[in-house]
Amino acid sequence: MGKFTQDATKLLELVGGKENISAVTHCVTRMRFVLVDPSKADVPAIEALPSAKGSFTQAGQFQVIIGNEVAEFYNEFTSIAGIEGVSKEAVKQAAKSNQNPAQRFMSNMAEIFAPLIPALIVGGLILGFRNFIGEVKIFQDGTMTLADISQFWSGMYSFLWLIGEAVFHYLPVAICWSVVKKMGGTQILGIILGICLVSPQLLNAYSVAGAETIPVWDFGFFQIEMIGYQAQVIPAILAGFVLVYLERFFKKIAPEYLSMIIVPFFSLVLSVLIAHTIVGPIGWKIGDAIANVVYVGLTTNLRWIFAPIFGFLYAPLVITGLHHMTNAIDTQLSNQFGGTMLWPMIALSNIAQASAVLAMIVLQKGERDRQVSIPACISGYMGVTEPALFGVNIKYGFPFICGMIGSAIAATVSVGSGVMAFSIGVGGLPGFLSIQPQHMVMFLVSMAIAIVVPFTLTLIVGKRKGIH
């Protein structure tokens, strides 16, 4: 009998039996189920299992937190159940049957941006560091930067732009690739499509506003403006979908013996043409409109309403998966206005939820509780809040609310003082690395609020509730 045989057997029964499991897999710490009828899962009994450290439902998946030994638990579970596990991608696809159209749309957007997040974080950190060494005058009585007084740092300042430009100016290449990959298209065509949106042959997107004349492709009876879409998010997403659906269409109608020629040729040529004539200009307008609305909410008197509401509601957005849409908005803000006030609020919300968990660690004396709380707290402070939210805060309720309150106050201070980040960064304590230097002090003040307020509130409420 294996280490988890008893719990695995009981879990199979509590999720509704083999016939109620549509698909199952695992990630680093969790068993992930797609259930035929989610209502059959006995959640309280599941969470009472010795091996289970909590459970939650997200994006159509019922997930049971096991911990670092989840792989061993998974092997015993599938053996006992007599079913074969599938890949995480297959589980995601199966889970969509439990989602409404809006949830499926948000899930697809999340899967498009997820592979890009590491690059966006690195790009934001690089821009922040580059700005510090090349723009902040802290030497020679505040007249010179580090790059001014050191040839090494001057060279580093120039070198780092190579990476920053690759991440942000050429972002459409990565987005087109990710869209096509997600939708099952030919990935190299997605890459080429992205390159066709940012080619040096085109007028740079940043130069369009000040250009006296815009070059065109002249076809005699019509012309197409040669405008690049550097750093543009929505045009790249729309172009990627155009390529995917054109490729699917030509695969259906092309004879098999000509498919290798007809499909890529017509799919790519038409998608590039449509990108530069229809979806590119439309996407640009949509992106600008969204960024402008958010920017107004962050910079006018509306910020005193927008900031606390966003700070309060961001953690619930994480639960629904809607928070992934902020990646596109953050990127658009950074490209259009030279920075984003939205992302600092996201980092503060993560810190606030982690701080609520920290208070629960102080309150809880049980070893089993701490096995969940301590890793969840560390993860939250590093910017990954799902373990904190689902494993601790939502389970008890009041830490979640206390975290939301602290986040709302911190967000109000942050936005009210104009704190701006270069771009997306690490959404926790290391978040200060992406903050523009002139706003660093107020971000640290906001960060202190996001730590102290949720911690204190959770401690007070927890003691009154007799948590121990």
N, C-alpha and C positions, 0 to 999 in steps of 0.2 A: 504494500500500500504506500503510495507516494505521500509527500508532505502535504499536498493540497487536495488529496482525493476526496476527503469528507466535504470540504467547502465547495469544491468544484461540482460534486454530485448535488449538493443542496442548491447551489446557484442555478444549475440546469433546471431543477424543479421550480425555483422561484421566478425564473424569467418566462415560465409558461411551457417548458419542455422543448424537446427538439423540434416539434412541429411549429412552434412559435418563433423559431429563429430563421430569418431570411438570409442573414449573413453575419459572420463574426470574424474579427481580427483583433489585434492589439497594437498599442503604441508603446511609448517608453514606460508608462506607469499605469495604463488603463486597458481593461477589456472593453471592446467597442462592438455593440450589437446593433443590427437592424432587425427589429421585431415585427412580426406580421401584425400583431395586435399589442401595442405598447401598454394598454391598460391591464393586461394580464400580469405584468411584472409587479411583484410584491415588494415595493421599494423599502418600506420599513424593515422587513425581514431580511432583505438583501444587505442593507446597511448594518444589520446586527451580526452578520457573519464575521467571525474572527479575522478573516483575510481581507475583508472589504473595509476600505477607509472612507467610503462615501460613494455617491452616485449622482448622476445628473443626465439630463437629456439635452442634446444640442445638435442642430442641423440634421434632425431626423435620426440621430443615433442615441441609443441608450448606453451610457458609459459607466463602468464600475471601476473605481480607483482601487488598485491592488498594491501598487508600489513598485519598487525596483525588481521584484521577483515575478513580475507579471508574465514574463516569457515562460517560466516554468509552470505557472498556474494555467496559462493558455494551453500548453501542451497536454496537461492532464485533463483539462476541460474538454478539449476537442476529442481526446481519446475516449473519455467516458461518454460523451454525447454521440460519438460515432459519426461526426460530421467533419468536413474539411474546412479549415479556415481559408479566407481569401485575402487578397491584398487590400491595403487601406484605400486604394483608389476604387477598387470594386465595391467596398463597403460604402464609400461616398456616393457612388452611382446608385446603389441599391437604396440608400437612405433617402434619396430624392423622391421616392415614391411616397414618403411620409411628409413631404413638404408641399406647401401651397406655391403658386407661381412666384409670388414675391420672395419667398424663402429660397426657392431654386435660383432666382436671379441673383440674390445676394450671395448665395453659396458659390455660384459660378464666378462672381466678381472676386470673392475672397480667394478662390483657387487660382485666379489669374495673377493676383498681386502677391500671393504668398511666396513664390519663387524669387520675386524681385526685392523683397524686404531687406535681405542681407546687404545687397548692393546699395540700396537707398540709405541704410544706416551708415555704412562705410562712407558713402559720399557725403552725408551730413557731418560726420565726425571730421573728415578730411577738410571740408570747407571751414569748419569751425577752427581747427588747428591752424590752417593756412591763414585765416584772417588774423588770428592772434599773433603769428610771427611776422606778418607783412603789413598789418594795418593799425595795430595798437601801439601807440607811441608812449613808451614807458622808460626810454633811455634818454640821456643827455637833456635832462630837465624837461622831459615830455615832448621832445622835438624829433626823436628818431625811433624807429622800430627795430626789432631784433634782426630783421632782414637788412636793415640799413647799416648796421654796425658789424655784421658778420657775413662773409662771402658764402660760408657753408649754408647758413639759414636763408640767404638770398637765393642760392641754388635750389634749396629744398622748397622754398615758396614757389618757384617756377615749376619745379618737377611735379609737385602735388596737383597742380592744375591739370596735368595730363590725366590723372585718375578722376578728378572732379568733373572735368568736361566729359569724360567717357561715360560716367554714371548718369549725369543729368542732360547734357545736350543730346546724347545718343540714346536716351531712354526709349524713344519709340521703337528702336530695334528690339530691345528686350521685351517690350509690351507686345509687339506683333508676334514675336516668337512664342511668348507665353500663351497668348490667345489661341494661336494655331495648335500648339502642343495640347492645351486643355481640350480643344474641340476635336482632336484626333486628325488634324490635317498634316500636310507635309511640312515639317519644321523648317527645313532650309528655305522653303519658299517664304515662310513668315519672316525669316531673317532678312532675306533679300528685299521683301516688301518694306520692312523697317528702314533698311539702308536707303531705299528710294525716297523715303520721307525726309531724310536728313543729309542727303548727298551734298558735297561741297559745290556741286554744279548749281545748286539752288540758292536763292537769296535767303540768308540766315533769318530765322524767325524773329530774332532780336533786332534786326535791322529794318524790318518791314515798315515800322511806324515812321522812321525818319528818311526813308528812301524817296528820292525825287522821282525815279522811274522804276518800275518793276519789270524785270526781263520776262519774256514770254516764249513759249513754243508756238510758232506760227504755222498752222496747217492750211493756210490759204483762206478757207472760208470760216475758220474759227481759231481762237487763240486760247492758250492755257497759261495762267501765270505761274512762273517758276518760283514758288514760295516754299521754303523749307518748314518743317514742323518740329524743329529742335525743342526738346523738353515738353512737347505737347502730349497730354495723356489721352484725352477722349478721341481726338482724330486717329491716334494709333489703335485704340481699342476698336473703333468702328471699322477702320481699314482691315484689321485682322479678321473681323467677322465677315466682311465682304469676301475676302480671300477664301475663308473656310467654306462658305456657302457656294461660291462659284466653283470651287474644286469638287464639291459634292455633286453639283449639277452636271459638270462635264464628265464626271466619272459614270454617271447614269446614262448619258446619251452617247458617249464615245465608244466605238467598237473596241473590243479588248485588244486587238492587235495594233491599234493606233493610240491606245490610252496613254502610253508613256510619252508620246509627243503632244497630243492634243490637250490633255488635262493640264500639265504644268504651263504650257505656253499660253493658252487662252486664259487660264485662271490668273496667272501673274500679270500679264499685260493688261487685262481688263481691270483687275483690282488696283493696279497702280494708277490707271487712268481715272477710275472712279474715286480713288483716294484724293487725287489732286483737283478734281472738278466738283465733286459732290460732298462726300463724307468728311473730307479734310476741312474745307471752309465751314461746314455746318458744325463739326466737332469743335473747331476753334471757337466759334460763337458760343456754343453751349458751355465750354470750359471757362471762357471769360465771364459768362453770366453767373455761373455757380460761384466762381472765385470772388466776383464783385459783390454778390449778395453776402457771402460769408465775411468778406473784408469789411463791408459796411457794418455788419453785426459786431465786428471785433474792434472797430475804430471810432464809431460815432457814439452818441449817448445811449444807443441801443446795447452797448457792451455791458452796461450794468444789469441788463436783463439777460442778454445772450450768454454771458460768461457763467453766471451761477447755474443757469438751466443746463447748459452743456456739461459743466463740471459735475452737476448732480446726476445727470442721466447717462453719462458715458459708460459707467460700469454696467447698468442694465443693457446698454447697446451691445456690450461684449457678450452678454448672455444670448442675445438673439443672433449674433453674428453680423449685425449691421455696422459694427465699428470698422469693418474692413473698408468701407466706402471712404472713410476719412483719409486713407492713404492717397487716393486720387486727388482729393481736395487739398490735402497738405502739399502735394507735389505741384499742383496748379498754383497755389498761393506762393510757394517758394519761387517758382519760375516767373510769375507775373509781378510780384511785389518785392522780390529779393529776400524773402523770409516768410515764416509762418507763425502766427500767434496761436494757432489751433493745436499744434503738436505739444507745446509745453503743458497745456491743460491735460492732454492725454497722459503724459508722463506723471503729472501730479495726481491724477485719478488712480493710476497704478500704485503709486507710493502710498496714497491714502488707504487703499484696500489692504495693502501689505501691512500697514501700521495697525489696522484693526486686528489683523491676525496676530501681530506681535503682542497686542494686549491680551488676546485669547491664550497665548502661550504662557503669559504671566499668570492668568487666572486658572488655567487648567493644570491639574496635578497628575492626571492619568497618563501613563506611558503610551497607551494606544492613541489618545488624543494628540499627544505631542509628535507622534510618528507622522501624523498628517500635517499638523500645524507648522512645525519647524521647516520642513522642505517647502511648504506652500508659501511661507513668509519670505524665505530666501528667493524663491522663484519670482514672487511678486515684486520684490525690491529690484530684481534684475529685469523687470518689464514683462514677465509672463504671468498674468493674473488668474488664469483659469483654475489652477489648483487652489488658490486662495479663495476665489469666488465660490466654486462648486464644492470644494472639500471642507470649507470652514464657514465662511461668512453667510452664504445663503442658507446653509444648514441650520444655523442658529438665528438668522434673521437680523437681529439688532446690530451685529458688527458690520453687516452690509450697509445698513442705513447710516451708521456712524461714519463709515468710510465715504459714503456719498455726501454727507454733510461737510466733512473735512475737505473733500475734493471741491465742492461748490465754493467754499470760502477761499481756498487756495487759488482757484481759477479766477475768482473775482479780483483778487489782489494782483495776480499775474497779468491779466488782460488790462485791468485798470491802470497798471504802471507801464503798459506797452511792451511787455516781455516778448521777444521774438527769437525764434530758432532759425538757423540757416535752412534746415530741412528736417526730415524724420531722423530720429536718433534712437538710442537705447531707451526704451520707455520706462525707466525706473530711476534709481539713484544715480547711475552714470549719465543720466539725461543732460546734466549741466554741460557736458562736453560739446553738445550741439548748439548751445545757447550763444547768441551773439554777445561778445565781451561787454558791450556797454549795458547789457541787461542782466549780467551775471548776478549782481548783488540782489536785485529784486527777485530773481528766480530762486536764489538760495533762501530768501525770506519766505517765498511761497512754498518752497519745499519743506521748510521748517513747520509751516502751518499744516501742510499735508501729513506730516508725521505726528505732531503734537496733538492736534484736535481729534483725529480719529482714535488715536491711542487713549487719550484721556476719556473721551466719551464712552468708548467700549469698556474701559476699566470700570468707570462709574456704573454704567448700566449692568455690566456683568456681575459686579458685586451685589447690586440690588436684587438681581435675579438668582443669586446664590450659585453662580457658575464656579466650579472647582474641579 
